[in-house]
Amino acid sequence: MEALFTSIESIILGLPPLLQLLLGIFGMLGVIKLFMFIVDLIEDRREGKK
């Protein structure tokens, strides 16, 4: 697991700063959308919808 994080870190640090910024923005938007999807799924199950 440590080797995976090290390899991802080296790939990201090798990118130019603007691409690092864009990668961070799109990554954060993806995390927010995933969180919203999970919350919506939990709410639907509590209401009895499937």
CHARMM internal coordinates of N, CA and C (Angstrom, degrees):
IC EDIT
DIST 1 N 1 CA 1.4463
DIST 1 CA 1 C 1.5273
ANGL 1 N 1 CA 1 C 110.73
DIST 1 C 2 N 1.3133
ANGL 1 CA 1 C 2 N 115.41
DIHE 1 N 1 CA 1 C 2 N -39.12
DIST 2 N 2 CA 1.4713
ANGL 1 C 2 N 2 CA 119.85
DIHE 1 CA 1 C 2 N 2 CA 178.64
DIST 2 CA 2 C 1.5252
ANGL 2 N 2 CA 2 C 110.82
DIHE 1 C 2 N 2 CA 2 C -64.09
DIST 2 C 3 N 1.3280
ANGL 2 CA 2 C 3 N 116.62
DIHE 2 N 2 CA 2 C 3 N -37.46
DIST 3 N 3 CA 1.4630
ANGL 2 C 3 N 3 CA 120.19
DIHE 2 CA 2 C 3 N 3 CA 179.65
DIST 3 CA 3 C 1.5296
ANGL 3 N 3 CA 3 C 111.12
DIHE 2 C 3 N 3 CA 3 C -66.50
DIST 3 C 4 N 1.3278
ANGL 3 CA 3 C 4 N 116.37
DIHE 3 N 3 CA 3 C 4 N -34.81
DIST 4 N 4 CA 1.4582
ANGL 3 C 4 N 4 CA 120.25
DIHE 3 CA 3 C 4 N 4 CA 178.41
DIST 4 CA 4 C 1.5279
ANGL 4 N 4 CA 4 C 110.61
DIHE 3 C 4 N 4 CA 4 C -64.98
DIST 4 C 5 N 1.3435
ANGL 4 CA 4 C 5 N 116.77
DIHE 4 N 4 CA 4 C 5 N -46.26
DIST 5 N 5 CA 1.4608
ANGL 4 C 5 N 5 CA 120.04
DIHE 4 CA 4 C 5 N 5 CA 178.72
DIST 5 CA 5 C 1.5213
ANGL 5 N 5 CA 5 C 111.52
DIHE 4 C 5 N 5 CA 5 C -63.53
DIST 5 C 6 N 1.3176
ANGL 5 CA 5 C 6 N 117.40
DIHE 5 N 5 CA 5 C 6 N -38.55
DIST 6 N 6 CA 1.4615
ANGL 5 C 6 N 6 CA 121.15
DIHE 5 CA 5 C 6 N 6 CA 179.37
DIST 6 CA 6 C 1.5257
ANGL 6 N 6 CA 6 C 110.93
DIHE 5 C 6 N 6 CA 6 C -65.08
DIST 6 C 7 N 1.3280
ANGL 6 CA 6 C 7 N 116.74
DIHE 6 N 6 CA 6 C 7 N -41.38
DIST 7 N 7 CA 1.4682
ANGL 6 C 7 N 7 CA 119.40
DIHE 6 CA 6 C 7 N 7 CA -179.66
DIST 7 CA 7 C 1.5298
ANGL 7 N 7 CA 7 C 111.11
DIHE 6 C 7 N 7 CA 7 C -68.68
DIST 7 C 8 N 1.3301
ANGL 7 CA 7 C 8 N 117.70
DIHE 7 N 7 CA 7 C 8 N -40.08
DIST 8 N 8 CA 1.4700
ANGL 7 C 8 N 8 CA 120.62
DIHE 7 CA 7 C 8 N 8 CA 177.65
DIST 8 CA 8 C 1.5256
ANGL 8 N 8 CA 8 C 110.21
DIHE 7 C 8 N 8 CA 8 C -64.55
DIST 8 C 9 N 1.3290
ANGL 8 CA 8 C 9 N 116.00
DIHE 8 N 8 CA 8 C 9 N -41.54
DIST 9 N 9 CA 1.4688
ANGL 8 C 9 N 9 CA 119.99
DIHE 8 CA 8 C 9 N 9 CA 179.32
DIST 9 CA 9 C 1.5238
ANGL 9 N 9 CA 9 C 111.47
DIHE 8 C 9 N 9 CA 9 C -62.72
DIST 9 C 10 N 1.3248
ANGL 9 CA 9 C 10 N 117.10
DIHE 9 N 9 CA 9 C 10 N -41.15
DIST 10 N 10 CA 1.4606
ANGL 9 C 10 N 10 CA 119.46
DIHE 9 CA 9 C 10 N 10 CA -179.64
DIST 10 CA 10 C 1.5241
ANGL 10 N 10 CA 10 C 111.70
DIHE 9 C 10 N 10 CA 10 C -67.80
DIST 10 C 11 N 1.3299
ANGL 10 CA 10 C 11 N 116.98
DIHE 10 N 10 CA 10 C 11 N -34.65
DIST 11 N 11 CA 1.4689
ANGL 10 C 11 N 11 CA 120.64
DIHE 10 CA 10 C 11 N 11 CA 177.96
DIST 11 CA 11 C 1.5274
ANGL 11 N 11 CA 11 C 109.87
DIHE 10 C 11 N 11 CA 11 C -66.76
DIST 11 C 12 N 1.3377
ANGL 11 CA 11 C 12 N 116.31
DIHE 11 N 11 CA 11 C 12 N -45.01
DIST 12 N 12 CA 1.4731
ANGL 11 C 12 N 12 CA 120.20
DIHE 11 CA 11 C 12 N 12 CA -177.86
DIST 12 CA 12 C 1.5235
ANGL 12 N 12 CA 12 C 110.86
DIHE 11 C 12 N 12 CA 12 C -67.72
DIST 12 C 13 N 1.3273
ANGL 12 CA 12 C 13 N 117.05
DIHE 12 N 12 CA 12 C 13 N -40.77
DIST 13 N 13 CA 1.4628
ANGL 12 C 13 N 13 CA 119.58
DIHE 12 CA 12 C 13 N 13 CA -179.24
DIST 13 CA 13 C 1.5253
ANGL 13 N 13 CA 13 C 112.09
DIHE 12 C 13 N 13 CA 13 C -69.13
DIST 13 C 14 N 1.3329
ANGL 13 CA 13 C 14 N 117.35
DIHE 13 N 13 CA 13 C 14 N -20.17
DIST 14 N 14 CA 1.4534
ANGL 13 C 14 N 14 CA 121.25
DIHE 13 CA 13 C 14 N 14 CA 177.86
DIST 14 CA 14 C 1.5143
ANGL 14 N 14 CA 14 C 113.61
DIHE 13 C 14 N 14 CA 14 C -78.87
DIST 14 C 15 N 1.3316
ANGL 14 CA 14 C 15 N 117.02
DIHE 14 N 14 CA 14 C 15 N -12.72
DIST 15 N 15 CA 1.4641
ANGL 14 C 15 N 15 CA 120.92
DIHE 14 CA 14 C 15 N 15 CA -179.41
DIST 15 CA 15 C 1.5251
ANGL 15 N 15 CA 15 C 110.48
DIHE 14 C 15 N 15 CA 15 C -80.39
DIST 15 C 16 N 1.3163
ANGL 15 CA 15 C 16 N 116.64
DIHE 15 N 15 CA 15 C 16 N 155.34
DIST 16 N 16 CA 1.4677
ANGL 15 C 16 N 16 CA 119.92
DIHE 15 CA 15 C 16 N 16 CA 173.05
DIST 16 CA 16 C 1.5392
ANGL 16 N 16 CA 16 C 110.48
DIHE 15 C 16 N 16 CA 16 C -65.32
DIST 16 C 17 N 1.3289
ANGL 16 CA 16 C 17 N 117.17
DIHE 16 N 16 CA 16 C 17 N 156.21
DIST 17 N 17 CA 1.4721
ANGL 16 C 17 N 17 CA 119.99
DIHE 16 CA 16 C 17 N 17 CA -175.37
DIST 17 CA 17 C 1.5310
ANGL 17 N 17 CA 17 C 114.98
DIHE 16 C 17 N 17 CA 17 C -57.48
DIST 17 C 18 N 1.3334
ANGL 17 CA 17 C 18 N 118.30
DIHE 17 N 17 CA 17 C 18 N -37.37
DIST 18 N 18 CA 1.4570
ANGL 17 C 18 N 18 CA 119.75
DIHE 17 CA 17 C 18 N 18 CA -179.51
DIST 18 CA 18 C 1.5262
ANGL 18 N 18 CA 18 C 111.02
DIHE 17 C 18 N 18 CA 18 C -66.04
DIST 18 C 19 N 1.3231
ANGL 18 CA 18 C 19 N 116.79
DIHE 18 N 18 CA 18 C 19 N -39.82
DIST 19 N 19 CA 1.4649
ANGL 18 C 19 N 19 CA 119.64
DIHE 18 CA 18 C 19 N 19 CA 177.69
DIST 19 CA 19 C 1.5235
ANGL 19 N 19 CA 19 C 111.21
DIHE 18 C 19 N 19 CA 19 C -68.34
DIST 19 C 20 N 1.3260
ANGL 19 CA 19 C 20 N 117.31
DIHE 19 N 19 CA 19 C 20 N -33.68
DIST 20 N 20 CA 1.4635
ANGL 19 C 20 N 20 CA 120.20
DIHE 19 CA 19 C 20 N 20 CA 175.27
DIST 20 CA 20 C 1.5275
ANGL 20 N 20 CA 20 C 109.89
DIHE 19 C 20 N 20 CA 20 C -62.64
DIST 20 C 21 N 1.3326
ANGL 20 CA 20 C 21 N 116.35
DIHE 20 N 20 CA 20 C 21 N -42.60
DIST 21 N 21 CA 1.4585
ANGL 20 C 21 N 21 CA 121.17
DIHE 20 CA 20 C 21 N 21 CA 179.06
DIST 21 CA 21 C 1.5244
ANGL 21 N 21 CA 21 C 110.78
DIHE 20 C 21 N 21 CA 21 C -62.82
DIST 21 C 22 N 1.3234
ANGL 21 CA 21 C 22 N 117.15
DIHE 21 N 21 CA 21 C 22 N -47.21
DIST 22 N 22 CA 1.4608
ANGL 21 C 22 N 22 CA 120.81
DIHE 21 CA 21 C 22 N 22 CA -179.91
DIST 22 CA 22 C 1.5236
ANGL 22 N 22 CA 22 C 111.31
DIHE 21 C 22 N 22 CA 22 C -63.80
DIST 22 C 23 N 1.3182
ANGL 22 CA 22 C 23 N 116.90
DIHE 22 N 22 CA 22 C 23 N -40.26
DIST 23 N 23 CA 1.4572
ANGL 22 C 23 N 23 CA 120.90
DIHE 22 CA 22 C 23 N 23 CA 177.91
DIST 23 CA 23 C 1.5277
ANGL 23 N 23 CA 23 C 110.47
DIHE 22 C 23 N 23 CA 23 C -62.35
DIST 23 C 24 N 1.3172
ANGL 23 CA 23 C 24 N 116.66
DIHE 23 N 23 CA 23 C 24 N -40.64
DIST 24 N 24 CA 1.4602
ANGL 23 C 24 N 24 CA 120.66
DIHE 23 CA 23 C 24 N 24 CA 177.89
DIST 24 CA 24 C 1.5142
ANGL 24 N 24 CA 24 C 112.36
DIHE 23 C 24 N 24 CA 24 C -65.62
DIST 24 C 25 N 1.3259
ANGL 24 CA 24 C 25 N 116.57
DIHE 24 N 24 CA 24 C 25 N -41.50
DIST 25 N 25 CA 1.4718
ANGL 24 C 25 N 25 CA 120.53
DIHE 24 CA 24 C 25 N 25 CA 179.76
DIST 25 CA 25 C 1.5221
ANGL 25 N 25 CA 25 C 110.41
DIHE 24 C 25 N 25 CA 25 C -64.46
DIST 25 C 26 N 1.3303
ANGL 25 CA 25 C 26 N 116.80
DIHE 25 N 25 CA 25 C 26 N -49.38
DIST 26 N 26 CA 1.4618
ANGL 25 C 26 N 26 CA 119.43
DIHE 25 CA 25 C 26 N 26 CA -178.66
DIST 26 CA 26 C 1.5239
ANGL 26 N 26 CA 26 C 111.64
DIHE 25 C 26 N 26 CA 26 C -67.98
DIST 26 C 27 N 1.3175
ANGL 26 CA 26 C 27 N 117.23
DIHE 26 N 26 CA 26 C 27 N -34.48
DIST 27 N 27 CA 1.4642
ANGL 26 C 27 N 27 CA 120.29
DIHE 26 CA 26 C 27 N 27 CA 175.93
DIST 27 CA 27 C 1.5163
ANGL 27 N 27 CA 27 C 111.43
DIHE 26 C 27 N 27 CA 27 C -63.69
DIST 27 C 28 N 1.3273
ANGL 27 CA 27 C 28 N 116.88
DIHE 27 N 27 CA 27 C 28 N -42.71
DIST 28 N 28 CA 1.4592
ANGL 27 C 28 N 28 CA 120.73
DIHE 27 CA 27 C 28 N 28 CA 179.48
DIST 28 CA 28 C 1.5212
ANGL 28 N 28 CA 28 C 111.24
DIHE 27 C 28 N 28 CA 28 C -66.77
DIST 28 C 29 N 1.3383
ANGL 28 CA 28 C 29 N 117.19
DIHE 28 N 28 CA 28 C 29 N -40.30
DIST 29 N 29 CA 1.4647
ANGL 28 C 29 N 29 CA 119.81
DIHE 28 CA 28 C 29 N 29 CA 176.42
DIST 29 CA 29 C 1.5299
ANGL 29 N 29 CA 29 C 110.91
DIHE 28 C 29 N 29 CA 29 C -62.43
DIST 29 C 30 N 1.3152
ANGL 29 CA 29 C 30 N 116.55
DIHE 29 N 29 CA 29 C 30 N -38.08
DIST 30 N 30 CA 1.4615
ANGL 29 C 30 N 30 CA 120.34
DIHE 29 CA 29 C 30 N 30 CA 177.47
DIST 30 CA 30 C 1.5171
ANGL 30 N 30 CA 30 C 112.16
DIHE 29 C 30 N 30 CA 30 C -64.69
DIST 30 C 31 N 1.3349
ANGL 30 CA 30 C 31 N 117.06
DIHE 30 N 30 CA 30 C 31 N -41.05
DIST 31 N 31 CA 1.4609
ANGL 30 C 31 N 31 CA 121.09
DIHE 30 CA 30 C 31 N 31 CA 178.57
DIST 31 CA 31 C 1.5308
ANGL 31 N 31 CA 31 C 110.14
DIHE 30 C 31 N 31 CA 31 C -64.83
DIST 31 C 32 N 1.3275
ANGL 31 CA 31 C 32 N 117.37
DIHE 31 N 31 CA 31 C 32 N -41.82
DIST 32 N 32 CA 1.4670
ANGL 31 C 32 N 32 CA 121.00
DIHE 31 CA 31 C 32 N 32 CA 179.63
DIST 32 CA 32 C 1.5210
ANGL 32 N 32 CA 32 C 110.35
DIHE 31 C 32 N 32 CA 32 C -64.73
DIST 32 C 33 N 1.3387
ANGL 32 CA 32 C 33 N 117.62
DIHE 32 N 32 CA 32 C 33 N -43.20
DIST 33 N 33 CA 1.4607
ANGL 32 C 33 N 33 CA 120.34
DIHE 32 CA 32 C 33 N 33 CA 179.32
DIST 33 CA 33 C 1.5287
ANGL 33 N 33 CA 33 C 111.16
DIHE 32 C 33 N 33 CA 33 C -64.72
DIST 33 C 34 N 1.3292
ANGL 33 CA 33 C 34 N 117.06
DIHE 33 N 33 CA 33 C 34 N -39.13
DIST 34 N 34 CA 1.4632
ANGL 33 C 34 N 34 CA 120.91
DIHE 33 CA 33 C 34 N 34 CA 177.65
DIST 34 CA 34 C 1.5247
ANGL 34 N 34 CA 34 C 110.31
DIHE 33 C 34 N 34 CA 34 C -63.29
DIST 34 C 35 N 1.3311
ANGL 34 CA 34 C 35 N 116.99
DIHE 34 N 34 CA 34 C 35 N -43.60
DIST 35 N 35 CA 1.4582
ANGL 34 C 35 N 35 CA 121.28
DIHE 34 CA 34 C 35 N 35 CA 178.16
DIST 35 CA 35 C 1.5262
ANGL 35 N 35 CA 35 C 110.99
DIHE 34 C 35 N 35 CA 35 C -61.45
DIST 35 C 36 N 1.3331
ANGL 35 CA 35 C 36 N 117.23
DIHE 35 N 35 CA 35 C 36 N -43.80
DIST 36 N 36 CA 1.4679
ANGL 35 C 36 N 36 CA 121.14
DIHE 35 CA 35 C 36 N 36 CA 178.92
DIST 36 CA 36 C 1.5225
ANGL 36 N 36 CA 36 C 111.21
DIHE 35 C 36 N 36 CA 36 C -63.74
DIST 36 C 37 N 1.3192
ANGL 36 CA 36 C 37 N 117.47
DIHE 36 N 36 CA 36 C 37 N -38.54
DIST 37 N 37 CA 1.4649
ANGL 36 C 37 N 37 CA 121.67
DIHE 36 CA 36 C 37 N 37 CA 178.54
DIST 37 CA 37 C 1.5251
ANGL 37 N 37 CA 37 C 110.75
DIHE 36 C 37 N 37 CA 37 C -64.40
DIST 37 C 38 N 1.3290
ANGL 37 CA 37 C 38 N 116.59
DIHE 37 N 37 CA 37 C 38 N -43.19
DIST 38 N 38 CA 1.4654
ANGL 37 C 38 N 38 CA 120.52
DIHE 37 CA 37 C 38 N 38 CA -179.31
DIST 38 CA 38 C 1.5248
ANGL 38 N 38 CA 38 C 110.44
DIHE 37 C 38 N 38 CA 38 C -65.94
DIST 38 C 39 N 1.3322
ANGL 38 CA 38 C 39 N 117.65
DIHE 38 N 38 CA 38 C 39 N -43.13
DIST 39 N 39 CA 1.4674
ANGL 38 C 39 N 39 CA 120.86
DIHE 38 CA 38 C 39 N 39 CA 178.59
DIST 39 CA 39 C 1.5238
ANGL 39 N 39 CA 39 C 110.40
DIHE 38 C 39 N 39 CA 39 C -63.26
DIST 39 C 40 N 1.3150
ANGL 39 CA 39 C 40 N 118.07
DIHE 39 N 39 CA 39 C 40 N -41.47
DIST 40 N 40 CA 1.4529
ANGL 39 C 40 N 40 CA 121.92
DIHE 39 CA 39 C 40 N 40 CA 178.69
DIST 40 CA 40 C 1.5238
ANGL 40 N 40 CA 40 C 110.67
DIHE 39 C 40 N 40 CA 40 C -63.79
DIST 40 C 41 N 1.3128
ANGL 40 CA 40 C 41 N 117.50
DIHE 40 N 40 CA 40 C 41 N -40.33
DIST 41 N 41 CA 1.4568
ANGL 40 C 41 N 41 CA 122.04
DIHE 40 CA 40 C 41 N 41 CA 178.74
DIST 41 CA 41 C 1.5315
ANGL 41 N 41 CA 41 C 110.29
DIHE 40 C 41 N 41 CA 41 C -63.64
DIST 41 C 42 N 1.3214
ANGL 41 CA 41 C 42 N 117.37
DIHE 41 N 41 CA 41 C 42 N -42.96
DIST 42 N 42 CA 1.4642
ANGL 41 C 42 N 42 CA 121.02
DIHE 41 CA 41 C 42 N 42 CA 178.94
DIST 42 CA 42 C 1.5258
ANGL 42 N 42 CA 42 C 110.69
DIHE 41 C 42 N 42 CA 42 C -65.01
DIST 42 C 43 N 1.3385
ANGL 42 CA 42 C 43 N 117.51
DIHE 42 N 42 CA 42 C 43 N -42.33
DIST 43 N 43 CA 1.4675
ANGL 42 C 43 N 43 CA 120.56
DIHE 42 CA 42 C 43 N 43 CA 178.67
DIST 43 CA 43 C 1.5280
ANGL 43 N 43 CA 43 C 111.47
DIHE 42 C 43 N 43 CA 43 C -63.30
DIST 43 C 44 N 1.3223
ANGL 43 CA 43 C 44 N 117.43
DIHE 43 N 43 CA 43 C 44 N -40.45
DIST 44 N 44 CA 1.4602
ANGL 43 C 44 N 44 CA 120.49
DIHE 43 CA 43 C 44 N 44 CA 179.06
DIST 44 CA 44 C 1.5275
ANGL 44 N 44 CA 44 C 110.71
DIHE 43 C 44 N 44 CA 44 C -63.72
DIST 44 C 45 N 1.3081
ANGL 44 CA 44 C 45 N 117.69
DIHE 44 N 44 CA 44 C 45 N -38.38
DIST 45 N 45 CA 1.4615
ANGL 44 C 45 N 45 CA 120.05
DIHE 44 CA 44 C 45 N 45 CA 179.97
DIST 45 CA 45 C 1.5156
ANGL 45 N 45 CA 45 C 111.13
DIHE 44 C 45 N 45 CA 45 C -70.11
DIST 45 C 46 N 1.3139
ANGL 45 CA 45 C 46 N 117.61
DIHE 45 N 45 CA 45 C 46 N -34.16
DIST 46 N 46 CA 1.4713
ANGL 45 C 46 N 46 CA 119.66
DIHE 45 CA 45 C 46 N 46 CA 178.01
DIST 46 CA 46 C 1.5144
ANGL 46 N 46 CA 46 C 111.43
DIHE 45 C 46 N 46 CA 46 C -69.61
DIST 46 C 47 N 1.3198
ANGL 46 CA 46 C 47 N 117.72
DIHE 46 N 46 CA 46 C 47 N -31.94
DIST 47 N 47 CA 1.4655
ANGL 46 C 47 N 47 CA 121.28
DIHE 46 CA 46 C 47 N 47 CA 179.05
DIST 47 CA 47 C 1.5311
ANGL 47 N 47 CA 47 C 111.99
DIHE 46 C 47 N 47 CA 47 C -81.60
DIST 47 C 48 N 1.3030
ANGL 47 CA 47 C 48 N 118.49
DIHE 47 N 47 CA 47 C 48 N -10.16
DIST 48 N 48 CA 1.4488
ANGL 47 C 48 N 48 CA 121.80
DIHE 47 CA 47 C 48 N 48 CA 178.34
DIST 48 CA 48 C 1.5133
ANGL 48 N 48 CA 48 C 114.85
DIHE 47 C 48 N 48 CA 48 C 95.15
DIST 48 C 49 N 1.3286
ANGL 48 CA 48 C 49 N 117.12
DIHE 48 N 48 CA 48 C 49 N 2.51
DIST 49 N 49 CA 1.4672
ANGL 48 C 49 N 49 CA 120.07
DIHE 48 CA 48 C 49 N 49 CA 177.83
DIST 49 CA 49 C 1.5211
ANGL 49 N 49 CA 49 C 108.93
DIHE 48 C 49 N 49 CA 49 C -81.19
DIST 49 C 50 N 1.3284
ANGL 49 CA 49 C 50 N 115.25
DIHE 49 N 49 CA 49 C 50 N 153.32
DIST 50 N 50 CA 1.4655
ANGL 49 C 50 N 50 CA 117.98
DIHE 49 CA 49 C 50 N 50 CA 177.50
DIST 50 CA 50 C 1.4899
ANGL 50 N 50 CA 50 C 111.45
DIHE 49 C 50 N 50 CA 50 C -135.65
END
COOR INIT
IC SEED 1 N 1 CA 1 C
IC BUILD
